Amino acid sequence: MKLGVERATKKAKADVTLAAATLAAVGGMVVFAQPAAAITCEATKSGDGRSVSATCTDIGRFDYFRAKAICVDPHGSKWTMYGPKKSSGQTSTVKCGDNVNVGVYQAGWELIETT
């Protein structure tokens, strides 16, 4: 009786090991899948220096990006403003405000990855 239990246990362990190896192989195929295209983003300051436009391509299907502007006033105070979330190939724009004395200190973009 004891011998039958040992054989069953060894067979169960072998089945679990085989299943784990199969999952590892499948997981390995996913992990080592062909890499995605490189993300390309460009952020530009407007001619009047008061807004930022950003465009990104080759981002993930469910990911987004948005324009990012670090704004500055005549006193040197800085703050960050963000444009609306957009998908690959679209353009996001953000304006620092309506005051003509406020402008863009630094233009950029931010990637928002969904998990």
MODELLER restraints for C-alpha pairs under 7 A, 6 or more apart:
rsr = mdl.restraints
at = mdl.atoms
rsr.add(forms.Gaussian(group=physical.xy_distance, feature=features.Distance(at['CA:37:A'], at['CA:58:A']), mean=6.14, stdev=0.5))
rsr.add(forms.Gaussian(group=physical.xy_distance, feature=features.Distance(at['CA:38:A'], at['CA:58:A']), mean=6.50, stdev=0.5))
rsr.add(forms.Gaussian(group=physical.xy_distance, feature=features.Distance(at['CA:39:A'], at['CA:57:A']), mean=5.96, stdev=0.5))
rsr.add(forms.Gaussian(group=physical.xy_distance, feature=features.Distance(at['CA:39:A'], at['CA:58:A']), mean=4.97, stdev=0.5))
rsr.add(forms.Gaussian(group=physical.xy_distance, feature=features.Distance(at['CA:39:A'], at['CA:59:A']), mean=5.56, stdev=0.5))
rsr.add(forms.Gaussian(group=physical.xy_distance, feature=features.Distance(at['CA:40:A'], at['CA:56:A']), mean=5.47, stdev=0.5))
rsr.add(forms.Gaussian(group=physical.xy_distance, feature=features.Distance(at['CA:40:A'], at['CA:57:A']), mean=5.29, stdev=0.5))
rsr.add(forms.Gaussian(group=physical.xy_distance, feature=features.Distance(at['CA:40:A'], at['CA:58:A']), mean=6.57, stdev=0.5))
rsr.add(forms.Gaussian(group=physical.xy_distance, feature=features.Distance(at['CA:41:A'], at['CA:55:A']), mean=5.62, stdev=0.5))
rsr.add(forms.Gaussian(group=physical.xy_distance, feature=features.Distance(at['CA:41:A'], at['CA:56:A']), mean=4.05, stdev=0.5))
rsr.add(forms.Gaussian(group=physical.xy_distance, feature=features.Distance(at['CA:41:A'], at['CA:57:A']), mean=6.44, stdev=0.5))
rsr.add(forms.Gaussian(group=physical.xy_distance, feature=features.Distance(at['CA:42:A'], at['CA:54:A']), mean=5.51, stdev=0.5))
rsr.add(forms.Gaussian(group=physical.xy_distance, feature=features.Distance(at['CA:42:A'], at['CA:55:A']), mean=5.53, stdev=0.5))
rsr.add(forms.Gaussian(group=physical.xy_distance, feature=features.Distance(at['CA:42:A'], at['CA:56:A']), mean=6.45, stdev=0.5))
rsr.add(forms.Gaussian(group=physical.xy_distance, feature=features.Distance(at['CA:43:A'], at['CA:52:A']), mean=6.63, stdev=0.5))
rsr.add(forms.Gaussian(group=physical.xy_distance, feature=features.Distance(at['CA:43:A'], at['CA:53:A']), mean=5.61, stdev=0.5))
rsr.add(forms.Gaussian(group=physical.xy_distance, feature=features.Distance(at['CA:43:A'], at['CA:54:A']), mean=4.14, stdev=0.5))
rsr.add(forms.Gaussian(group=physical.xy_distance, feature=features.Distance(at['CA:43:A'], at['CA:55:A']), mean=6.64, stdev=0.5))
rsr.add(forms.Gaussian(group=physical.xy_distance, feature=features.Distance(at['CA:43:A'], at['CA:107:A']), mean=6.02, stdev=0.5))
rsr.add(forms.Gaussian(group=physical.xy_distance, feature=features.Distance(at['CA:43:A'], at['CA:108:A']), mean=5.20, stdev=0.5))
rsr.add(forms.Gaussian(group=physical.xy_distance, feature=features.Distance(at['CA:43:A'], at['CA:109:A']), mean=6.31, stdev=0.5))
rsr.add(forms.Gaussian(group=physical.xy_distance, feature=features.Distance(at['CA:44:A'], at['CA:52:A']), mean=5.60, stdev=0.5))
rsr.add(forms.Gaussian(group=physical.xy_distance, feature=features.Distance(at['CA:44:A'], at['CA:53:A']), mean=5.48, stdev=0.5))
rsr.add(forms.Gaussian(group=physical.xy_distance, feature=features.Distance(at['CA:44:A'], at['CA:54:A']), mean=6.41, stdev=0.5))
rsr.add(forms.Gaussian(group=physical.xy_distance, feature=features.Distance(at['CA:44:A'], at['CA:107:A']), mean=6.26, stdev=0.5))
rsr.add(forms.Gaussian(group=physical.xy_distance, feature=features.Distance(at['CA:45:A'], at['CA:51:A']), mean=5.89, stdev=0.5))
rsr.add(forms.Gaussian(group=physical.xy_distance, feature=features.Distance(at['CA:45:A'], at['CA:52:A']), mean=4.60, stdev=0.5))
rsr.add(forms.Gaussian(group=physical.xy_distance, feature=features.Distance(at['CA:45:A'], at['CA:53:A']), mean=6.61, stdev=0.5))
rsr.add(forms.Gaussian(group=physical.xy_distance, feature=features.Distance(at['CA:45:A'], at['CA:107:A']), mean=6.05, stdev=0.5))
rsr.add(forms.Gaussian(group=physical.xy_distance, feature=features.Distance(at['CA:46:A'], at['CA:52:A']), mean=5.94, stdev=0.5))
rsr.add(forms.Gaussian(group=physical.xy_distance, feature=features.Distance(at['CA:49:A'], at['CA:103:A']), mean=5.56, stdev=0.5))
rsr.add(forms.Gaussian(group=physical.xy_distance, feature=features.Distance(at['CA:49:A'], at['CA:104:A']), mean=5.73, stdev=0.5))
rsr.add(forms.Gaussian(group=physical.xy_distance, feature=features.Distance(at['CA:50:A'], at['CA:95:A']), mean=5.98, stdev=0.5))
rsr.add(forms.Gaussian(group=physical.xy_distance, feature=features.Distance(at['CA:50:A'], at['CA:96:A']), mean=5.74, stdev=0.5))
rsr.add(forms.Gaussian(group=physical.xy_distance, feature=features.Distance(at['CA:50:A'], at['CA:102:A']), mean=6.82, stdev=0.5))
rsr.add(forms.Gaussian(group=physical.xy_distance, feature=features.Distance(at['CA:50:A'], at['CA:103:A']), mean=4.42, stdev=0.5))
rsr.add(forms.Gaussian(group=physical.xy_distance, feature=features.Distance(at['CA:50:A'], at['CA:104:A']), mean=5.41, stdev=0.5))
rsr.add(forms.Gaussian(group=physical.xy_distance, feature=features.Distance(at['CA:51:A'], at['CA:94:A']), mean=5.55, stdev=0.5))
rsr.add(forms.Gaussian(group=physical.xy_distance, feature=features.Distance(at['CA:51:A'], at['CA:95:A']), mean=4.07, stdev=0.5))
rsr.add(forms.Gaussian(group=physical.xy_distance, feature=features.Distance(at['CA:51:A'], at['CA:96:A']), mean=5.83, stdev=0.5))
rsr.add(forms.Gaussian(group=physical.xy_distance, feature=features.Distance(at['CA:51:A'], at['CA:104:A']), mean=6.38, stdev=0.5))
rsr.add(forms.Gaussian(group=physical.xy_distance, feature=features.Distance(at['CA:52:A'], at['CA:67:A']), mean=6.54, stdev=0.5))
rsr.add(forms.Gaussian(group=physical.xy_distance, feature=features.Distance(at['CA:52:A'], at['CA:69:A']), mean=6.11, stdev=0.5))
rsr.add(forms.Gaussian(group=physical.xy_distance, feature=features.Distance(at['CA:52:A'], at['CA:93:A']), mean=5.59, stdev=0.5))
rsr.add(forms.Gaussian(group=physical.xy_distance, feature=features.Distance(at['CA:52:A'], at['CA:94:A']), mean=5.43, stdev=0.5))
rsr.add(forms.Gaussian(group=physical.xy_distance, feature=features.Distance(at['CA:52:A'], at['CA:95:A']), mean=6.47, stdev=0.5))
rsr.add(forms.Gaussian(group=physical.xy_distance, feature=features.Distance(at['CA:52:A'], at['CA:107:A']), mean=5.93, stdev=0.5))
rsr.add(forms.Gaussian(group=physical.xy_distance, feature=features.Distance(at['CA:53:A'], at['CA:67:A']), mean=6.02, stdev=0.5))
rsr.add(forms.Gaussian(group=physical.xy_distance, feature=features.Distance(at['CA:53:A'], at['CA:91:A']), mean=6.56, stdev=0.5))
rsr.add(forms.Gaussian(group=physical.xy_distance, feature=features.Distance(at['CA:53:A'], at['CA:92:A']), mean=5.64, stdev=0.5))
rsr.add(forms.Gaussian(group=physical.xy_distance, feature=features.Distance(at['CA:53:A'], at['CA:93:A']), mean=4.29, stdev=0.5))
rsr.add(forms.Gaussian(group=physical.xy_distance, feature=features.Distance(at['CA:53:A'], at['CA:94:A']), mean=6.62, stdev=0.5))
rsr.add(forms.Gaussian(group=physical.xy_distance, feature=features.Distance(at['CA:54:A'], at['CA:66:A']), mean=6.97, stdev=0.5))
rsr.add(forms.Gaussian(group=physical.xy_distance, feature=features.Distance(at['CA:54:A'], at['CA:67:A']), mean=5.05, stdev=0.5))
rsr.add(forms.Gaussian(group=physical.xy_distance, feature=features.Distance(at['CA:54:A'], at['CA:91:A']), mean=5.55, stdev=0.5))
rsr.add(forms.Gaussian(group=physical.xy_distance, feature=features.Distance(at['CA:54:A'], at['CA:92:A']), mean=5.33, stdev=0.5))
rsr.add(forms.Gaussian(group=physical.xy_distance, feature=features.Distance(at['CA:54:A'], at['CA:93:A']), mean=6.42, stdev=0.5))
rsr.add(forms.Gaussian(group=physical.xy_distance, feature=features.Distance(at['CA:54:A'], at['CA:109:A']), mean=6.22, stdev=0.5))
rsr.add(forms.Gaussian(group=physical.xy_distance, feature=features.Distance(at['CA:55:A'], at['CA:89:A']), mean=6.31, stdev=0.5))
rsr.add(forms.Gaussian(group=physical.xy_distance, feature=features.Distance(at['CA:55:A'], at['CA:90:A']), mean=5.91, stdev=0.5))
rsr.add(forms.Gaussian(group=physical.xy_distance, feature=features.Distance(at['CA:55:A'], at['CA:91:A']), mean=4.60, stdev=0.5))
rsr.add(forms.Gaussian(group=physical.xy_distance, feature=features.Distance(at['CA:55:A'], at['CA:92:A']), mean=6.53, stdev=0.5))
rsr.add(forms.Gaussian(group=physical.xy_distance, feature=features.Distance(at['CA:56:A'], at['CA:88:A']), mean=5.61, stdev=0.5))
rsr.add(forms.Gaussian(group=physical.xy_distance, feature=features.Distance(at['CA:56:A'], at['CA:89:A']), mean=5.70, stdev=0.5))
rsr.add(forms.Gaussian(group=physical.xy_distance, feature=features.Distance(at['CA:57:A'], at['CA:88:A']), mean=4.72, stdev=0.5))
rsr.add(forms.Gaussian(group=physical.xy_distance, feature=features.Distance(at['CA:57:A'], at['CA:89:A']), mean=4.93, stdev=0.5))
rsr.add(forms.Gaussian(group=physical.xy_distance, feature=features.Distance(at['CA:58:A'], at['CA:88:A']), mean=6.08, stdev=0.5))
rsr.add(forms.Gaussian(group=physical.xy_distance, feature=features.Distance(at['CA:59:A'], at['CA:88:A']), mean=5.57, stdev=0.5))
rsr.add(forms.Gaussian(group=physical.xy_distance, feature=features.Distance(at['CA:62:A'], at['CA:114:A']), mean=6.28, stdev=0.5))
rsr.add(forms.Gaussian(group=physical.xy_distance, feature=features.Distance(at['CA:63:A'], at['CA:87:A']), mean=6.90, stdev=0.5))
rsr.add(forms.Gaussian(group=physical.xy_distance, feature=features.Distance(at['CA:63:A'], at['CA:112:A']), mean=5.90, stdev=0.5))
rsr.add(forms.Gaussian(group=physical.xy_distance, feature=features.Distance(at['CA:63:A'], at['CA:113:A']), mean=4.72, stdev=0.5))
rsr.add(forms.Gaussian(group=physical.xy_distance, feature=features.Distance(at['CA:63:A'], at['CA:114:A']), mean=5.45, stdev=0.5))
rsr.add(forms.Gaussian(group=physical.xy_distance, feature=features.Distance(at['CA:64:A'], at['CA:85:A']), mean=5.84, stdev=0.5))
rsr.add(forms.Gaussian(group=physical.xy_distance, feature=features.Distance(at['CA:64:A'], at['CA:86:A']), mean=5.38, stdev=0.5))
rsr.add(forms.Gaussian(group=physical.xy_distance, feature=features.Distance(at['CA:64:A'], at['CA:87:A']), mean=5.03, stdev=0.5))
rsr.add(forms.Gaussian(group=physical.xy_distance, feature=features.Distance(at['CA:64:A'], at['CA:111:A']), mean=6.07, stdev=0.5))
rsr.add(forms.Gaussian(group=physical.xy_distance, feature=features.Distance(at['CA:64:A'], at['CA:112:A']), mean=5.01, stdev=0.5))
rsr.add(forms.Gaussian(group=physical.xy_distance, feature=features.Distance(at['CA:64:A'], at['CA:113:A']), mean=6.42, stdev=0.5))
rsr.add(forms.Gaussian(group=physical.xy_distance, feature=features.Distance(at['CA:65:A'], at['CA:85:A']), mean=5.49, stdev=0.5))
rsr.add(forms.Gaussian(group=physical.xy_distance, feature=features.Distance(at['CA:65:A'], at['CA:86:A']), mean=5.53, stdev=0.5))
rsr.add(forms.Gaussian(group=physical.xy_distance, feature=features.Distance(at['CA:65:A'], at['CA:87:A']), mean=6.65, stdev=0.5))
rsr.add(forms.Gaussian(group=physical.xy_distance, feature=features.Distance(at['CA:65:A'], at['CA:109:A']), mean=6.86, stdev=0.5))
rsr.add(forms.Gaussian(group=physical.xy_distance, feature=features.Distance(at['CA:65:A'], at['CA:110:A']), mean=5.43, stdev=0.5))
rsr.add(forms.Gaussian(group=physical.xy_distance, feature=features.Distance(at['CA:65:A'], at['CA:111:A']), mean=4.31, stdev=0.5))
rsr.add(forms.Gaussian(group=physical.xy_distance, feature=features.Distance(at['CA:65:A'], at['CA:112:A']), mean=5.38, stdev=0.5))
rsr.add(forms.Gaussian(group=physical.xy_distance, feature=features.Distance(at['CA:66:A'], at['CA:82:A']), mean=6.52, stdev=0.5))
rsr.add(forms.Gaussian(group=physical.xy_distance, feature=features.Distance(at['CA:66:A'], at['CA:83:A']), mean=5.37, stdev=0.5))
rsr.add(forms.Gaussian(group=physical.xy_distance, feature=features.Distance(at['CA:66:A'], at['CA:84:A']), mean=5.74, stdev=0.5))
rsr.add(forms.Gaussian(group=physical.xy_distance, feature=features.Distance(at['CA:66:A'], at['CA:85:A']), mean=4.81, stdev=0.5))
rsr.add(forms.Gaussian(group=physical.xy_distance, feature=features.Distance(at['CA:66:A'], at['CA:86:A']), mean=6.12, stdev=0.5))
rsr.add(forms.Gaussian(group=physical.xy_distance, feature=features.Distance(at['CA:66:A'], at['CA:92:A']), mean=5.54, stdev=0.5))
rsr.add(forms.Gaussian(group=physical.xy_distance, feature=features.Distance(at['CA:66:A'], at['CA:109:A']), mean=5.62, stdev=0.5))
rsr.add(forms.Gaussian(group=physical.xy_distance, feature=features.Distance(at['CA:66:A'], at['CA:110:A']), mean=5.42, stdev=0.5))
rsr.add(forms.Gaussian(group=physical.xy_distance, feature=features.Distance(at['CA:66:A'], at['CA:111:A']), mean=6.74, stdev=0.5))
rsr.add(forms.Gaussian(group=physical.xy_distance, feature=features.Distance(at['CA:67:A'], at['CA:82:A']), mean=5.64, stdev=0.5))
rsr.add(forms.Gaussian(group=physical.xy_distance, feature=features.Distance(at['CA:67:A'], at['CA:83:A']), mean=4.88, stdev=0.5))
rsr.add(forms.Gaussian(group=physical.xy_distance, feature=features.Distance(at['CA:67:A'], at['CA:92:A']), mean=5.30, stdev=0.5))
rsr.add(forms.Gaussian(group=physical.xy_distance, feature=features.Distance(at['CA:67:A'], at['CA:93:A']), mean=5.75, stdev=0.5))
rsr.add(forms.Gaussian(group=physical.xy_distance, feature=features.Distance(at['CA:67:A'], at['CA:94:A']), mean=6.25, stdev=0.5))
rsr.add(forms.Gaussian(group=physical.xy_distance, feature=features.Distance(at['CA:67:A'], at['CA:108:A']), mean=6.15, stdev=0.5))
rsr.add(forms.Gaussian(group=physical.xy_distance, feature=features.Distance(at['CA:67:A'], at['CA:109:A']), mean=4.41, stdev=0.5))
rsr.add(forms.Gaussian(group=physical.xy_distance, feature=features.Distance(at['CA:67:A'], at['CA:110:A']), mean=6.45, stdev=0.5))
rsr.add(forms.Gaussian(group=physical.xy_distance, feature=features.Distance(at['CA:68:A'], at['CA:81:A']), mean=5.92, stdev=0.5))
rsr.add(forms.Gaussian(group=physical.xy_distance, feature=features.Distance(at['CA:68:A'], at['CA:82:A']), mean=4.69, stdev=0.5))
rsr.add(forms.Gaussian(group=physical.xy_distance, feature=features.Distance(at['CA:68:A'], at['CA:83:A']), mean=6.45, stdev=0.5))
rsr.add(forms.Gaussian(group=physical.xy_distance, feature=features.Distance(at['CA:68:A'], at['CA:107:A']), mean=6.23, stdev=0.5))
rsr.add(forms.Gaussian(group=physical.xy_distance, feature=features.Distance(at['CA:68:A'], at['CA:108:A']), mean=4.88, stdev=0.5))
rsr.add(forms.Gaussian(group=physical.xy_distance, feature=features.Distance(at['CA:68:A'], at['CA:109:A']), mean=4.74, stdev=0.5))
rsr.add(forms.Gaussian(group=physical.xy_distance, feature=features.Distance(at['CA:68:A'], at['CA:110:A']), mean=6.45, stdev=0.5))
rsr.add(forms.Gaussian(group=physical.xy_distance, feature=features.Distance(at['CA:69:A'], at['CA:80:A']), mean=5.68, stdev=0.5))
rsr.add(forms.Gaussian(group=physical.xy_distance, feature=features.Distance(at['CA:69:A'], at['CA:81:A']), mean=5.25, stdev=0.5))
rsr.add(forms.Gaussian(group=physical.xy_distance, feature=features.Distance(at['CA:69:A'], at['CA:82:A']), mean=6.39, stdev=0.5))
rsr.add(forms.Gaussian(group=physical.xy_distance, feature=features.Distance(at['CA:69:A'], at['CA:94:A']), mean=6.91, stdev=0.5))
rsr.add(forms.Gaussian(group=physical.xy_distance, feature=features.Distance(at['CA:69:A'], at['CA:104:A']), mean=6.20, stdev=0.5))
rsr.add(forms.Gaussian(group=physical.xy_distance, feature=features.Distance(at['CA:69:A'], at['CA:106:A']), mean=5.95, stdev=0.5))
rsr.add(forms.Gaussian(group=physical.xy_distance, feature=features.Distance(at['CA:69:A'], at['CA:107:A']), mean=4.97, stdev=0.5))
rsr.add(forms.Gaussian(group=physical.xy_distance, feature=features.Distance(at['CA:69:A'], at['CA:108:A']), mean=6.14, stdev=0.5))
rsr.add(forms.Gaussian(group=physical.xy_distance, feature=features.Distance(at['CA:70:A'], at['CA:78:A']), mean=6.53, stdev=0.5))
rsr.add(forms.Gaussian(group=physical.xy_distance, feature=features.Distance(at['CA:70:A'], at['CA:79:A']), mean=5.60, stdev=0.5))
rsr.add(forms.Gaussian(group=physical.xy_distance, feature=features.Distance(at['CA:70:A'], at['CA:80:A']), mean=4.43, stdev=0.5))
rsr.add(forms.Gaussian(group=physical.xy_distance, feature=features.Distance(at['CA:70:A'], at['CA:81:A']), mean=6.39, stdev=0.5))
rsr.add(forms.Gaussian(group=physical.xy_distance, feature=features.Distance(at['CA:70:A'], at['CA:104:A']), mean=5.92, stdev=0.5))
rsr.add(forms.Gaussian(group=physical.xy_distance, feature=features.Distance(at['CA:70:A'], at['CA:105:A']), mean=5.42, stdev=0.5))
rsr.add(forms.Gaussian(group=physical.xy_distance, feature=features.Distance(at['CA:70:A'], at['CA:106:A']), mean=5.08, stdev=0.5))
rsr.add(forms.Gaussian(group=physical.xy_distance, feature=features.Distance(at['CA:70:A'], at['CA:107:A']), mean=6.59, stdev=0.5))
rsr.add(forms.Gaussian(group=physical.xy_distance, feature=features.Distance(at['CA:71:A'], at['CA:78:A']), mean=5.39, stdev=0.5))
rsr.add(forms.Gaussian(group=physical.xy_distance, feature=features.Distance(at['CA:71:A'], at['CA:79:A']), mean=5.37, stdev=0.5))
rsr.add(forms.Gaussian(group=physical.xy_distance, feature=features.Distance(at['CA:71:A'], at['CA:80:A']), mean=6.04, stdev=0.5))
rsr.add(forms.Gaussian(group=physical.xy_distance, feature=features.Distance(at['CA:71:A'], at['CA:96:A']), mean=5.81, stdev=0.5))
rsr.add(forms.Gaussian(group=physical.xy_distance, feature=features.Distance(at['CA:71:A'], at['CA:102:A']), mean=6.95, stdev=0.5))
rsr.add(forms.Gaussian(group=physical.xy_distance, feature=features.Distance(at['CA:71:A'], at['CA:103:A']), mean=5.62, stdev=0.5))
rsr.add(forms.Gaussian(group=physical.xy_distance, feature=features.Distance(at['CA:71:A'], at['CA:104:A']), mean=4.52, stdev=0.5))
rsr.add(forms.Gaussian(group=physical.xy_distance, feature=features.Distance(at['CA:71:A'], at['CA:105:A']), mean=5.18, stdev=0.5))
rsr.add(forms.Gaussian(group=physical.xy_distance, feature=features.Distance(at['CA:72:A'], at['CA:78:A']), mean=4.49, stdev=0.5))
rsr.add(forms.Gaussian(group=physical.xy_distance, feature=features.Distance(at['CA:72:A'], at['CA:79:A']), mean=6.76, stdev=0.5))
rsr.add(forms.Gaussian(group=physical.xy_distance, feature=features.Distance(at['CA:72:A'], at['CA:102:A']), mean=5.81, stdev=0.5))
rsr.add(forms.Gaussian(group=physical.xy_distance, feature=features.Distance(at['CA:72:A'], at['CA:103:A']), mean=5.64, stdev=0.5))
rsr.add(forms.Gaussian(group=physical.xy_distance, feature=features.Distance(at['CA:72:A'], at['CA:104:A']), mean=6.20, stdev=0.5))
rsr.add(forms.Gaussian(group=physical.xy_distance, feature=features.Distance(at['CA:72:A'], at['CA:105:A']), mean=5.66, stdev=0.5))
rsr.add(forms.Gaussian(group=physical.xy_distance, feature=features.Distance(at['CA:73:A'], at['CA:101:A']), mean=6.35, stdev=0.5))
rsr.add(forms.Gaussian(group=physical.xy_distance, feature=features.Distance(at['CA:73:A'], at['CA:102:A']), mean=4.60, stdev=0.5))
rsr.add(forms.Gaussian(group=physical.xy_distance, feature=features.Distance(at['CA:73:A'], at['CA:103:A']), mean=6.67, stdev=0.5))
rsr.add(forms.Gaussian(group=physical.xy_distance, feature=features.Distance(at['CA:74:A'], at['CA:101:A']), mean=6.39, stdev=0.5))
rsr.add(forms.Gaussian(group=physical.xy_distance, feature=features.Distance(at['CA:74:A'], at['CA:102:A']), mean=6.82, stdev=0.5))
rsr.add(forms.Gaussian(group=physical.xy_distance, feature=features.Distance(at['CA:81:A'], at['CA:94:A']), mean=6.89, stdev=0.5))
rsr.add(forms.Gaussian(group=physical.xy_distance, feature=features.Distance(at['CA:81:A'], at['CA:96:A']), mean=6.71, stdev=0.5))
rsr.add(forms.Gaussian(group=physical.xy_distance, feature=features.Distance(at['CA:82:A'], at['CA:94:A']), mean=5.96, stdev=0.5))
rsr.add(forms.Gaussian(group=physical.xy_distance, feature=features.Distance(at['CA:83:A'], at['CA:92:A']), mean=5.60, stdev=0.5))
rsr.add(forms.Gaussian(group=physical.xy_distance, feature=features.Distance(at['CA:83:A'], at['CA:93:A']), mean=5.17, stdev=0.5))
rsr.add(forms.Gaussian(group=physical.xy_distance, feature=features.Distance(at['CA:83:A'], at['CA:94:A']), mean=4.41, stdev=0.5))
rsr.add(forms.Gaussian(group=physical.xy_distance, feature=features.Distance(at['CA:84:A'], at['CA:92:A']), mean=5.88, stdev=0.5))
rsr.add(forms.Gaussian(group=physical.xy_distance, feature=features.Distance(at['CA:85:A'], at['CA:92:A']), mean=6.83, stdev=0.5))
rsr.add(forms.Gaussian(group=physical.xy_distance, feature=features.Distance(at['CA:86:A'], at['CA:92:A']), mean=6.16, stdev=0.5))
rsr.add(forms.Gaussian(group=physical.xy_distance, feature=features.Distance(at['CA:96:A'], at['CA:102:A']), mean=6.75, stdev=0.5))
rsr.add(forms.Gaussian(group=physical.xy_distance, feature=features.Distance(at['CA:96:A'], at['CA:103:A']), mean=6.22, stdev=0.5))
rsr.add(forms.Gaussian(group=physical.xy_distance, feature=features.Distance(at['CA:96:A'], at['CA:104:A']), mean=6.68, stdev=0.5))
